[in-house]
Amino acid sequence: MGYIKHWYTGTEYIIDELCIKTDRQGTGAGTFFLTEIEKAIKEMGLKQIFLLTDRDMPAYNFYKKNGYVEVSNLVPFSKNIGGETSGT
């Protein structure tokens, strides 16, 4: 599901993957898992959880509903190194 990352601002937990079967979505299963993750990292003394999701995915509103906020000063970067160029 995730991992601990040591960062210059402190140690945080990164949620890498949180997947709930489609037929279980909306039943509280995802919120249950988030609550358990939060309890566990709190017991370890960590104070922050970080994750990435797409704005146009249902997960975006799910995380907002569960108290997660956008970090406006972070910018995701990507670089295509597959040999093809775009735009020209």
PDB file of N, CA, C and O in Angstrom:
ATOM      1  N   MET A   1       0.813  -1.189   0.000  1.00  0.00           N
ATOM      2  CA  MET A   1       0.000   0.000   0.000  1.00  0.00           C
ATOM      3  C   MET A   1       0.859   1.256   0.000  1.00  0.00           C
ATOM      4  O   MET A   1       0.526   2.229  -0.677  1.00  0.00           O
ATOM      5  N   GLY A   2       1.958   1.251   0.748  1.00  0.00           N
ATOM      6  CA  GLY A   2       2.762   2.452   0.805  1.00  0.00           C
ATOM      7  C   GLY A   2       4.101   2.205   1.463  1.00  0.00           C
ATOM      8  O   GLY A   2       4.504   1.062   1.679  1.00  0.00           O
ATOM      9  N   TYR A   3       4.783   3.291   1.780  1.00  0.00           N
ATOM     10  CA  TYR A   3       6.109   3.184   2.378  1.00  0.00           C
ATOM     11  C   TYR A   3       6.439   4.463   3.140  1.00  0.00           C
ATOM     12  O   TYR A   3       5.810   5.504   2.949  1.00  0.00           O
ATOM     13  N   ILE A   4       7.426   4.359   3.996  1.00  0.00           N
ATOM     14  CA  ILE A   4       7.899   5.506   4.766  1.00  0.00           C
ATOM     15  C   ILE A   4       9.018   6.179   3.982  1.00  0.00           C
ATOM     16  O   ILE A   4       9.900   5.513   3.441  1.00  0.00           O
ATOM     17  N   LYS A   5       8.971   7.498   3.929  1.00  0.00           N
ATOM     18  CA  LYS A   5       9.989   8.260   3.201  1.00  0.00           C
ATOM     19  C   LYS A   5      10.557   9.330   4.120  1.00  0.00           C
ATOM     20  O   LYS A   5       9.825  10.086   4.760  1.00  0.00           O
ATOM     21  N   HIS A   6      11.869   9.370   4.166  1.00  0.00           N
ATOM     22  CA  HIS A   6      12.539  10.417   4.926  1.00  0.00           C
ATOM     23  C   HIS A   6      12.762  11.589   3.984  1.00  0.00           C
ATOM     24  O   HIS A   6      13.352  11.428   2.916  1.00  0.00           O
ATOM     25  N   TRP A   7      12.296  12.755   4.375  1.00  0.00           N
ATOM     26  CA  TRP A   7      12.296  13.937   3.537  1.00  0.00           C
ATOM     27  C   TRP A   7      12.864  15.085   4.344  1.00  0.00           C
ATOM     28  O   TRP A   7      12.890  15.012   5.572  1.00  0.00           O
ATOM     29  N   TYR A   8      13.315  16.135   3.699  1.00  0.00           N
ATOM     30  CA  TYR A   8      13.943  17.228   4.431  1.00  0.00           C
ATOM     31  C   TYR A   8      12.989  17.913   5.402  1.00  0.00           C
ATOM     32  O   TYR A   8      13.439  18.547   6.356  1.00  0.00           O
ATOM     33  N   THR A   9      11.688  17.798   5.180  1.00  0.00           N
ATOM     34  CA  THR A   9      10.720  18.391   6.104  1.00  0.00           C
ATOM     35  C   THR A   9      10.308  17.434   7.204  1.00  0.00           C
ATOM     36  O   THR A   9       9.548  17.807   8.098  1.00  0.00           O
ATOM     37  N   GLY A  10      10.799  16.203   7.152  1.00  0.00           N
ATOM     38  CA  GLY A  10      10.460  15.201   8.158  1.00  0.00           C
ATOM     39  C   GLY A  10      10.158  13.866   7.498  1.00  0.00           C
ATOM     40  O   GLY A  10      10.285  13.706   6.284  1.00  0.00           O
ATOM     41  N   THR A  11       9.758  12.925   8.318  1.00  0.00           N
ATOM     42  CA  THR A  11       9.443  11.590   7.823  1.00  0.00           C
ATOM     43  C   THR A  11       7.944  11.516   7.561  1.00  0.00           C
ATOM     44  O   THR A  11       7.137  11.951   8.382  1.00  0.00           O
ATOM     45  N   GLU A  12       7.585  10.964   6.415  1.00  0.00           N
ATOM     46  CA  GLU A  12       6.175  10.883   6.051  1.00  0.00           C
ATOM     47  C   GLU A  12       5.859   9.505   5.494  1.00  0.00           C
ATOM     48  O   GLU A  12       6.757   8.751   5.116  1.00  0.00           O
ATOM     49  N   TYR A  13       4.588   9.190   5.450  1.00  0.00           N
ATOM     50  CA  TYR A  13       4.126   7.944   4.853  1.00  0.00           C
ATOM     51  C   TYR A  13       3.549   8.269   3.485  1.00  0.00           C
ATOM     52  O   TYR A  13       2.740   9.186   3.342  1.00  0.00           O
ATOM     53  N   ILE A  14       3.971   7.512   2.486  1.00  0.00           N
ATOM     54  CA  ILE A  14       3.502   7.702   1.117  1.00  0.00           C
ATOM     55  C   ILE A  14       2.521   6.572   0.783  1.00  0.00           C
ATOM     56  O   ILE A  14       2.885   5.396   0.818  1.00  0.00           O
ATOM     57  N   ILE A  15       1.282   6.937   0.460  1.00  0.00           N
ATOM     58  CA  ILE A  15       0.345   5.929  -0.036  1.00  0.00           C
ATOM     59  C   ILE A  15       0.650   5.762  -1.517  1.00  0.00           C
ATOM     60  O   ILE A  15       0.471   6.685  -2.312  1.00  0.00           O
ATOM     61  N   ASP A  16       1.112   4.574  -1.872  1.00  0.00           N
ATOM     62  CA  ASP A  16       1.483   4.296  -3.251  1.00  0.00           C
ATOM     63  C   ASP A  16       0.296   3.734  -4.029  1.00  0.00           C
ATOM     64  O   ASP A  16       0.038   4.154  -5.157  1.00  0.00           O
ATOM     65  N   GLU A  17      -0.418   2.799  -3.440  1.00  0.00           N
ATOM     66  CA  GLU A  17      -1.579   2.183  -4.086  1.00  0.00           C
ATOM     67  C   GLU A  17      -2.648   1.930  -3.031  1.00  0.00           C
ATOM     68  O   GLU A  17      -2.363   1.355  -1.980  1.00  0.00           O
ATOM     69  N   LEU A  18      -3.851   2.348  -3.303  1.00  0.00           N
ATOM     70  CA  LEU A  18      -5.003   2.011  -2.472  1.00  0.00           C
ATOM     71  C   LEU A  18      -6.138   1.699  -3.434  1.00  0.00           C
ATOM     72  O   LEU A  18      -6.748   2.605  -4.001  1.00  0.00           O
ATOM     73  N   CYS A  19      -6.414   0.429  -3.615  1.00  0.00           N
ATOM     74  CA  CYS A  19      -7.425   0.004  -4.575  1.00  0.00           C
ATOM     75  C   CYS A  19      -8.535  -0.741  -3.853  1.00  0.00           C
ATOM     76  O   CYS A  19      -8.276  -1.648  -3.062  1.00  0.00           O
ATOM     77  N   ILE A  20      -9.758  -0.356  -4.128  1.00  0.00           N
ATOM     78  CA  ILE A  20     -10.939  -1.013  -3.596  1.00  0.00           C
ATOM     79  C   ILE A  20     -11.715  -1.575  -4.779  1.00  0.00           C
ATOM     80  O   ILE A  20     -11.963  -0.867  -5.755  1.00  0.00           O
ATOM     81  N   LYS A  21     -12.098  -2.845  -4.695  1.00  0.00           N
ATOM     82  CA  LYS A  21     -12.874  -3.451  -5.774  1.00  0.00           C
ATOM     83  C   LYS A  21     -14.075  -2.576  -6.096  1.00  0.00           C
ATOM     84  O   LYS A  21     -14.701  -2.009  -5.201  1.00  0.00           O
ATOM     85  N   THR A  22     -14.385  -2.471  -7.364  1.00  0.00           N
ATOM     86  CA  THR A  22     -15.470  -1.615  -7.819  1.00  0.00           C
ATOM     87  C   THR A  22     -16.769  -1.891  -7.076  1.00  0.00           C
ATOM     88  O   THR A  22     -17.473  -0.956  -6.693  1.00  0.00           O
ATOM     89  N   ASP A  23     -17.093  -3.158  -6.869  1.00  0.00           N
ATOM     90  CA  ASP A  23     -18.359  -3.469  -6.200  1.00  0.00           C
ATOM     91  C   ASP A  23     -18.335  -3.176  -4.704  1.00  0.00           C
ATOM     92  O   ASP A  23     -19.379  -3.237  -4.055  1.00  0.00           O
ATOM     93  N   ARG A  24     -17.163  -2.859  -4.139  1.00  0.00           N
ATOM     94  CA  ARG A  24     -17.056  -2.495  -2.725  1.00  0.00           C
ATOM     95  C   ARG A  24     -16.929  -0.989  -2.524  1.00  0.00           C
ATOM     96  O   ARG A  24     -17.000  -0.504  -1.395  1.00  0.00           O
ATOM     97  N   GLN A  25     -16.741  -0.251  -3.611  1.00  0.00           N
ATOM     98  CA  GLN A  25     -16.623   1.198  -3.494  1.00  0.00           C
ATOM     99  C   GLN A  25     -17.949   1.780  -3.029  1.00  0.00           C
ATOM    100  O   GLN A  25     -19.018   1.346  -3.457  1.00  0.00           O
ATOM    101  N   GLY A  26     -17.865   2.760  -2.156  1.00  0.00           N
ATOM    102  CA  GLY A  26     -19.064   3.378  -1.621  1.00  0.00           C
ATOM    103  C   GLY A  26     -19.618   2.674  -0.388  1.00  0.00           C
ATOM    104  O   GLY A  26     -20.649   3.081   0.148  1.00  0.00           O
ATOM    105  N   THR A  27     -18.937   1.617   0.067  1.00  0.00           N
ATOM    106  CA  THR A  27     -19.407   0.870   1.236  1.00  0.00           C
ATOM    107  C   THR A  27     -18.654   1.230   2.506  1.00  0.00           C
ATOM    108  O   THR A  27     -18.966   0.707   3.576  1.00  0.00           O
ATOM    109  N   GLY A  28     -17.662   2.121   2.406  1.00  0.00           N
ATOM    110  CA  GLY A  28     -16.864   2.490   3.575  1.00  0.00           C
ATOM    111  C   GLY A  28     -15.552   1.733   3.675  1.00  0.00           C
ATOM    112  O   GLY A  28     -14.765   1.980   4.588  1.00  0.00           O
ATOM    113  N   ALA A  29     -15.304   0.816   2.751  1.00  0.00           N
ATOM    114  CA  ALA A  29     -14.078   0.014   2.802  1.00  0.00           C
ATOM    115  C   ALA A  29     -12.831   0.893   2.664  1.00  0.00           C
ATOM    116  O   ALA A  29     -11.868   0.712   3.409  1.00  0.00           O
ATOM    117  N   GLY A  30     -12.836   1.832   1.731  1.00  0.00           N
ATOM    118  CA  GLY A  30     -11.680   2.704   1.533  1.00  0.00           C
ATOM    119  C   GLY A  30     -11.429   3.588   2.737  1.00  0.00           C
ATOM    120  O   GLY A  30     -10.284   3.769   3.150  1.00  0.00           O
ATOM    121  N   THR A  31     -12.486   4.138   3.299  1.00  0.00           N
ATOM    122  CA  THR A  31     -12.357   4.973   4.491  1.00  0.00           C
ATOM    123  C   THR A  31     -11.833   4.152   5.659  1.00  0.00           C
ATOM    124  O   THR A  31     -11.028   4.641   6.451  1.00  0.00           O
ATOM    125  N   PHE A  32     -12.285   2.908   5.771  1.00  0.00           N
ATOM    126  CA  PHE A  32     -11.777   2.012   6.812  1.00  0.00           C
ATOM    127  C   PHE A  32     -10.265   1.844   6.681  1.00  0.00           C
ATOM    128  O   PHE A  32      -9.535   1.981   7.663  1.00  0.00           O
ATOM    129  N   PHE A  33      -9.792   1.547   5.464  1.00  0.00           N
ATOM    130  CA  PHE A  33      -8.355   1.356   5.257  1.00  0.00           C
ATOM    131  C   PHE A  33      -7.573   2.632   5.558  1.00  0.00           C
ATOM    132  O   PHE A  33      -6.520   2.576   6.194  1.00  0.00           O
ATOM    133  N   LEU A  34      -8.076   3.778   5.108  1.00  0.00           N
ATOM    134  CA  LEU A  34      -7.390   5.041   5.414  1.00  0.00           C
ATOM    135  C   LEU A  34      -7.297   5.270   6.915  1.00  0.00           C
ATOM    136  O   LEU A  34      -6.255   5.690   7.419  1.00  0.00           O
ATOM    137  N   THR A  35      -8.374   4.999   7.624  1.00  0.00           N
ATOM    138  CA  THR A  35      -8.381   5.178   9.078  1.00  0.00           C
ATOM    139  C   THR A  35      -7.348   4.267   9.733  1.00  0.00           C
ATOM    140  O   THR A  35      -6.643   4.690  10.649  1.00  0.00           O
ATOM    141  N   GLU A  36      -7.254   3.028   9.275  1.00  0.00           N
ATOM    142  CA  GLU A  36      -6.280   2.089   9.837  1.00  0.00           C
ATOM    143  C   GLU A  36      -4.847   2.519   9.524  1.00  0.00           C
ATOM    144  O   GLU A  36      -3.963   2.406  10.374  1.00  0.00           O
ATOM    145  N   ILE A  37      -4.618   3.008   8.315  1.00  0.00           N
ATOM    146  CA  ILE A  37      -3.290   3.512   7.946  1.00  0.00           C
ATOM    147  C   ILE A  37      -2.929   4.689   8.844  1.00  0.00           C
ATOM    148  O   ILE A  37      -1.817   4.759   9.367  1.00  0.00           O
ATOM    149  N   GLU A  38      -3.868   5.609   9.022  1.00  0.00           N
ATOM    150  CA  GLU A  38      -3.613   6.783   9.856  1.00  0.00           C
ATOM    151  C   GLU A  38      -3.290   6.388  11.292  1.00  0.00           C
ATOM    152  O   GLU A  38      -2.377   6.952  11.895  1.00  0.00           O
ATOM    153  N   LYS A  39      -4.028   5.426  11.848  1.00  0.00           N
ATOM    154  CA  LYS A  39      -3.745   4.950  13.211  1.00  0.00           C
ATOM    155  C   LYS A  39      -2.341   4.372  13.298  1.00  0.00           C
ATOM    156  O   LYS A  39      -1.590   4.682  14.223  1.00  0.00           O
ATOM    157  N   ALA A  40      -1.990   3.532  12.332  1.00  0.00           N
ATOM    158  CA  ALA A  40      -0.690   2.860  12.352  1.00  0.00           C
ATOM    159  C   ALA A  40       0.471   3.849  12.246  1.00  0.00           C
ATOM    160  O   ALA A  40       1.454   3.725  12.977  1.00  0.00           O
ATOM    161  N   ILE A  41       0.368   4.823  11.351  1.00  0.00           N
ATOM    162  CA  ILE A  41       1.500   5.744  11.213  1.00  0.00           C
ATOM    163  C   ILE A  41       1.579   6.701  12.397  1.00  0.00           C
ATOM    164  O   ILE A  41       2.662   7.160  12.760  1.00  0.00           O
ATOM    165  N   LYS A  42       0.434   6.999  12.994  1.00  0.00           N
ATOM    166  CA  LYS A  42       0.433   7.835  14.202  1.00  0.00           C
ATOM    167  C   LYS A  42       1.164   7.114  15.331  1.00  0.00           C
ATOM    168  O   LYS A  42       1.930   7.731  16.071  1.00  0.00           O
ATOM    169  N   GLU A  43       0.929   5.813  15.463  1.00  0.00           N
ATOM    170  CA  GLU A  43       1.609   5.008  16.475  1.00  0.00           C
ATOM    171  C   GLU A  43       3.117   4.982  16.244  1.00  0.00           C
ATOM    172  O   GLU A  43       3.885   4.851  17.198  1.00  0.00           O
ATOM    173  N   MET A  44       3.547   5.107  14.993  1.00  0.00           N
ATOM    174  CA  MET A  44       4.979   5.140  14.671  1.00  0.00           C
ATOM    175  C   MET A  44       5.580   6.521  14.872  1.00  0.00           C
ATOM    176  O   MET A  44       6.792   6.694  14.744  1.00  0.00           O
ATOM    177  N   GLY A  45       4.747   7.504  15.185  1.00  0.00           N
ATOM    178  CA  GLY A  45       5.241   8.858  15.400  1.00  0.00           C
ATOM    179  C   GLY A  45       5.288   9.728  14.155  1.00  0.00           C
ATOM    180  O   GLY A  45       5.800  10.846  14.197  1.00  0.00           O
ATOM    181  N   LEU A  46       4.758   9.224  13.050  1.00  0.00           N
ATOM    182  CA  LEU A  46       4.733  10.021  11.824  1.00  0.00           C
ATOM    183  C   LEU A  46       3.552  10.966  11.870  1.00  0.00           C
ATOM    184  O   LEU A  46       2.533  10.666  12.492  1.00  0.00           O
ATOM    185  N   LYS A  47       3.684  12.103  11.218  1.00  0.00           N
ATOM    186  CA  LYS A  47       2.655  13.127  11.303  1.00  0.00           C
ATOM    187  C   LYS A  47       2.029  13.502   9.967  1.00  0.00           C
ATOM    188  O   LYS A  47       1.143  14.354   9.923  1.00  0.00           O
ATOM    189  N   GLN A  48       2.478  12.873   8.865  1.00  0.00           N
ATOM    190  CA  GLN A  48       1.955  13.275   7.561  1.00  0.00           C
ATOM    191  C   GLN A  48       1.840  12.086   6.627  1.00  0.00           C
ATOM    192  O   GLN A  48       2.673  11.179   6.626  1.00  0.00           O
ATOM    193  N   ILE A  49       0.772  12.119   5.827  1.00  0.00           N
ATOM    194  CA  ILE A  49       0.567  11.148   4.756  1.00  0.00           C
ATOM    195  C   ILE A  49       0.557  11.929   3.445  1.00  0.00           C
ATOM    196  O   ILE A  49      -0.031  13.007   3.361  1.00  0.00           O
ATOM    197  N   PHE A  50       1.204  11.383   2.435  1.00  0.00           N
ATOM    198  CA  PHE A  50       1.269  12.012   1.126  1.00  0.00           C
ATOM    199  C   PHE A  50       0.821  10.996   0.088  1.00  0.00           C
ATOM    200  O   PHE A  50       1.111   9.807   0.212  1.00  0.00           O
ATOM    201  N   LEU A  51       0.109  11.464  -0.942  1.00  0.00           N
ATOM    202  CA  LEU A  51      -0.288  10.597  -2.055  1.00  0.00           C
ATOM    203  C   LEU A  51      -0.494  11.439  -3.299  1.00  0.00           C
ATOM    204  O   LEU A  51      -0.632  12.660  -3.223  1.00  0.00           O
ATOM    205  N   LEU A  52      -0.512  10.784  -4.429  1.00  0.00           N
ATOM    206  CA  LEU A  52      -0.822  11.427  -5.708  1.00  0.00           C
ATOM    207  C   LEU A  52      -2.044  10.752  -6.310  1.00  0.00           C
ATOM    208  O   LEU A  52      -2.182   9.531  -6.237  1.00  0.00           O
ATOM    209  N   THR A  53      -2.917  11.530  -6.895  1.00  0.00           N
ATOM    210  CA  THR A  53      -4.041  10.997  -7.658  1.00  0.00           C
ATOM    211  C   THR A  53      -4.386  11.986  -8.764  1.00  0.00           C
ATOM    212  O   THR A  53      -3.920  13.125  -8.749  1.00  0.00           O
ATOM    213  N   ASP A  54      -5.189  11.559  -9.709  1.00  0.00           N
ATOM    214  CA  ASP A  54      -5.609  12.429 -10.811  1.00  0.00           C
ATOM    215  C   ASP A  54      -6.893  13.163 -10.433  1.00  0.00           C
ATOM    216  O   ASP A  54      -7.759  12.606  -9.759  1.00  0.00           O
ATOM    217  N   ARG A  55      -7.008  14.403 -10.865  1.00  0.00           N
ATOM    218  CA  ARG A  55      -8.209  15.200 -10.565  1.00  0.00           C
ATOM    219  C   ARG A  55      -9.472  14.620 -11.197  1.00  0.00           C
ATOM    220  O   ARG A  55     -10.571  14.797 -10.671  1.00  0.00           O
ATOM    221  N   ASP A  56      -9.313  13.931 -12.321  1.00  0.00           N
ATOM    222  CA  ASP A  56     -10.498  13.435 -13.025  1.00  0.00           C
ATOM    223  C   ASP A  56     -10.845  11.984 -12.671  1.00  0.00           C
ATOM    224  O   ASP A  56     -11.591  11.326 -13.396  1.00  0.00           O
ATOM    225  N   MET A  57     -10.303  11.493 -11.558  1.00  0.00           N
ATOM    226  CA  MET A  57     -10.616  10.141 -11.094  1.00  0.00           C
ATOM    227  C   MET A  57     -11.514  10.213  -9.859  1.00  0.00           C
ATOM    228  O   MET A  57     -11.428  11.178  -9.100  1.00  0.00           O
ATOM    229  N   PRO A  58     -12.368   9.222  -9.643  1.00  0.00           N
ATOM    230  CA  PRO A  58     -13.218   9.220  -8.451  1.00  0.00           C
ATOM    231  C   PRO A  58     -12.419   9.313  -7.148  1.00  0.00           C
ATOM    232  O   PRO A  58     -12.922   9.825  -6.148  1.00  0.00           O
ATOM    233  N   ALA A  59     -11.199   8.827  -7.157  1.00  0.00           N
ATOM    234  CA  ALA A  59     -10.367   8.862  -5.947  1.00  0.00           C
ATOM    235  C   ALA A  59     -10.134  10.299  -5.475  1.00  0.00           C
ATOM    236  O   ALA A  59      -9.972  10.532  -4.277  1.00  0.00           O
ATOM    237  N   TYR A  60     -10.114  11.256  -6.390  1.00  0.00           N
ATOM    238  CA  TYR A  60      -9.884  12.656  -6.030  1.00  0.00           C
ATOM    239  C   TYR A  60     -10.906  13.116  -4.996  1.00  0.00           C
ATOM    240  O   TYR A  60     -10.532  13.651  -3.952  1.00  0.00           O
ATOM    241  N   ASN A  61     -12.179  12.915  -5.273  1.00  0.00           N
ATOM    242  CA  ASN A  61     -13.227  13.325  -4.333  1.00  0.00           C
ATOM    243  C   ASN A  61     -13.245  12.453  -3.086  1.00  0.00           C
ATOM    244  O   ASN A  61     -13.589  12.925  -2.002  1.00  0.00           O
ATOM    245  N   PHE A  62     -12.879  11.194  -3.232  1.00  0.00           N
ATOM    246  CA  PHE A  62     -12.785  10.302  -2.070  1.00  0.00           C
ATOM    247  C   PHE A  62     -11.773  10.825  -1.061  1.00  0.00           C
ATOM    248  O   PHE A  62     -12.063  10.894   0.134  1.00  0.00           O
ATOM    249  N   TYR A  63     -10.592  11.194  -1.532  1.00  0.00           N
ATOM    250  CA  TYR A  63      -9.569  11.700  -0.616  1.00  0.00           C
ATOM    251  C   TYR A  63      -9.989  13.039  -0.011  1.00  0.00           C
ATOM    252  O   TYR A  63      -9.772  13.269   1.179  1.00  0.00           O
ATOM    253  N   LYS A  64     -10.578  13.913  -0.801  1.00  0.00           N
ATOM    254  CA  LYS A  64     -11.061  15.188  -0.262  1.00  0.00           C
ATOM    255  C   LYS A  64     -12.097  14.953   0.835  1.00  0.00           C
ATOM    256  O   LYS A  64     -12.064  15.602   1.881  1.00  0.00           O
ATOM    257  N   LYS A  65     -13.013  14.021   0.588  1.00  0.00           N
ATOM    258  CA  LYS A  65     -14.048  13.693   1.568  1.00  0.00           C
ATOM    259  C   LYS A  65     -13.430  13.188   2.878  1.00  0.00           C
ATOM    260  O   LYS A  65     -13.999  13.376   3.953  1.00  0.00           O
ATOM    261  N   ASN A  66     -12.270  12.553   2.777  1.00  0.00           N
ATOM    262  CA  ASN A  66     -11.606  11.990   3.943  1.00  0.00           C
ATOM    263  C   ASN A  66     -10.579  12.942   4.562  1.00  0.00           C
ATOM    264  O   ASN A  66      -9.734  12.516   5.349  1.00  0.00           O
ATOM    265  N   GLY A  67     -10.652  14.227   4.210  1.00  0.00           N
ATOM    266  CA  GLY A  67      -9.841  15.235   4.868  1.00  0.00           C
ATOM    267  C   GLY A  67      -8.492  15.530   4.245  1.00  0.00           C
ATOM    268  O   GLY A  67      -7.704  16.278   4.823  1.00  0.00           O
ATOM    269  N   TYR A  68      -8.207  14.971   3.095  1.00  0.00           N
ATOM    270  CA  TYR A  68      -6.937  15.251   2.419  1.00  0.00           C
ATOM    271  C   TYR A  68      -7.081  16.538   1.612  1.00  0.00           C
ATOM    272  O   TYR A  68      -8.141  16.815   1.052  1.00  0.00           O
ATOM    273  N   VAL A  69      -6.020  17.310   1.559  1.00  0.00           N
ATOM    274  CA  VAL A  69      -6.050  18.584   0.848  1.00  0.00           C
ATOM    275  C   VAL A  69      -4.953  18.610  -0.217  1.00  0.00           C
ATOM    276  O   VAL A  69      -3.919  17.955  -0.088  1.00  0.00           O
ATOM    277  N   GLU A  70      -5.207  19.376  -1.260  1.00  0.00           N
ATOM    278  CA  GLU A  70      -4.206  19.538  -2.317  1.00  0.00           C
ATOM    279  C   GLU A  70      -3.034  20.351  -1.790  1.00  0.00           C
ATOM    280  O   GLU A  70      -3.210  21.297  -1.022  1.00  0.00           O
ATOM    281  N   VAL A  71      -1.841  19.969  -2.214  1.00  0.00           N
ATOM    282  CA  VAL A  71      -0.640  20.708  -1.859  1.00  0.00           C
ATOM    283  C   VAL A  71      -0.287  21.558  -3.073  1.00  0.00           C
ATOM    284  O   VAL A  71       0.256  21.067  -4.063  1.00  0.00           O
ATOM    285  N   SER A  72      -0.610  22.840  -2.971  1.00  0.00           N
ATOM    286  CA  SER A  72      -0.535  23.704  -4.149  1.00  0.00           C
ATOM    287  C   SER A  72       0.887  24.009  -4.613  1.00  0.00           C
ATOM    288  O   SER A  72       1.086  24.408  -5.760  1.00  0.00           O
ATOM    289  N   ASN A  73       1.866  23.829  -3.751  1.00  0.00           N
ATOM    290  CA  ASN A  73       3.229  24.174  -4.164  1.00  0.00           C
ATOM    291  C   ASN A  73       3.986  22.993  -4.771  1.00  0.00           C
ATOM    292  O   ASN A  73       5.149  23.145  -5.143  1.00  0.00           O
ATOM    293  N   LEU A  74       3.362  21.829  -4.882  1.00  0.00           N
ATOM    294  CA  LEU A  74       4.012  20.680  -5.510  1.00  0.00           C
ATOM    295  C   LEU A  74       3.611  20.600  -6.970  1.00  0.00           C
ATOM    296  O   LEU A  74       2.463  20.868  -7.326  1.00  0.00           O
ATOM    297  N   VAL A  75       4.557  20.233  -7.806  1.00  0.00           N
ATOM    298  CA  VAL A  75       4.309  20.111  -9.239  1.00  0.00           C
ATOM    299  C   VAL A  75       4.840  18.763  -9.704  1.00  0.00           C
ATOM    300  O   VAL A  75       6.036  18.500  -9.575  1.00  0.00           O
ATOM    301  N   PRO A  76       3.979  17.902 -10.241  1.00  0.00           N
ATOM    302  CA  PRO A  76       4.486  16.635 -10.776  1.00  0.00           C
ATOM    303  C   PRO A  76       5.184  16.878 -12.112  1.00  0.00           C
ATOM    304  O   PRO A  76       4.724  17.675 -12.929  1.00  0.00           O
ATOM    305  N   PHE A  77       6.288  16.185 -12.319  1.00  0.00           N
ATOM    306  CA  PHE A  77       7.024  16.262 -13.578  1.00  0.00           C
ATOM    307  C   PHE A  77       7.063  14.879 -14.215  1.00  0.00           C
ATOM    308  O   PHE A  77       6.994  13.862 -13.525  1.00  0.00           O
ATOM    309  N   SER A  78       7.174  14.855 -15.533  1.00  0.00           N
ATOM    310  CA  SER A  78       7.291  13.618 -16.284  1.00  0.00           C
ATOM    311  C   SER A  78       8.173  13.881 -17.494  1.00  0.00           C
ATOM    312  O   SER A  78       8.207  14.997 -18.013  1.00  0.00           O
ATOM    313  N   LYS A  79       8.875  12.870 -17.935  1.00  0.00           N
ATOM    314  CA  LYS A  79       9.702  13.007 -19.135  1.00  0.00           C
ATOM    315  C   LYS A  79       9.588  11.722 -19.944  1.00  0.00           C
ATOM    316  O   LYS A  79       9.849  10.636 -19.428  1.00  0.00           O
ATOM    317  N   ASN A  80       9.201  11.842 -21.210  1.00  0.00           N
ATOM    318  CA  ASN A  80       9.124  10.702 -22.100  1.00  0.00           C
ATOM    319  C   ASN A  80      10.518  10.409 -22.620  1.00  0.00           C
ATOM    320  O   ASN A  80      11.124  11.263 -23.267  1.00  0.00           O
ATOM    321  N   ILE A  81      11.040   9.222 -22.351  1.00  0.00           N
ATOM    322  CA  ILE A  81      12.374   8.855 -22.823  1.00  0.00           C
ATOM    323  C   ILE A  81      12.304   7.671 -23.795  1.00  0.00           C
ATOM    324  O   ILE A  81      13.292   6.975 -24.027  1.00  0.00           O
ATOM    325  N   GLY A  82      11.108   7.467 -24.353  1.00  0.00           N
ATOM    326  CA  GLY A  82      10.891   6.350 -25.258  1.00  0.00           C
ATOM    327  C   GLY A  82      11.357   6.583 -26.677  1.00  0.00           C
ATOM    328  O   GLY A  82      11.182   5.707 -27.524  1.00  0.00           O
ATOM    329  N   GLY A  83      11.946   7.732 -26.968  1.00  0.00           N
ATOM    330  CA  GLY A  83      12.462   7.983 -28.299  1.00  0.00           C
ATOM    331  C   GLY A  83      11.547   8.798 -29.180  1.00  0.00           C
ATOM    332  O   GLY A  83      12.015   9.413 -30.138  1.00  0.00           O
ATOM    333  N   GLU A  84      10.249   8.827 -28.889  1.00  0.00           N
ATOM    334  CA  GLU A  84       9.325   9.601 -29.699  1.00  0.00           C
ATOM    335  C   GLU A  84       9.214  11.002 -29.117  1.00  0.00           C
ATOM    336  O   GLU A  84       9.242  11.179 -27.899  1.00  0.00           O
ATOM    337  N   THR A  85       9.089  11.981 -29.974  1.00  0.00           N
ATOM    338  CA  THR A  85       8.875  13.345 -29.525  1.00  0.00           C
ATOM    339  C   THR A  85       7.465  13.752 -29.848  1.00  0.00           C
ATOM    340  O   THR A  85       6.871  13.234 -30.793  1.00  0.00           O
ATOM    341  N   SER A  86       6.917  14.670 -29.080  1.00  0.00           N
ATOM    342  CA  SER A  86       5.565  15.119 -29.362  1.00  0.00           C
ATOM    343  C   SER A  86       5.580  16.551 -29.844  1.00  0.00           C
ATOM    344  O   SER A  86       6.454  17.327 -29.458  1.00  0.00           O
ATOM    345  N   GLY A  87       4.643  16.907 -30.665  1.00  0.00           N
ATOM    346  CA  GLY A  87       4.486  18.289 -31.080  1.00  0.00           C
ATOM    347  C   GLY A  87       5.250  18.697 -32.323  1.00  0.00           C
ATOM    348  O   GLY A  87       4.932  19.722 -32.925  1.00  0.00           O
ATOM    349  N   THR A  88       6.257  17.919 -32.729  1.00  0.00           N
ATOM    350  CA  THR A  88       6.992  18.283 -33.953  1.00  0.00           C
ATOM    351  C   THR A  88       7.261  17.090 -34.807  1.00  0.00           C
ATOM    352  O   THR A  88       7.867  17.216 -35.870  1.00  0.00           O
TER     353      THR A  88
END
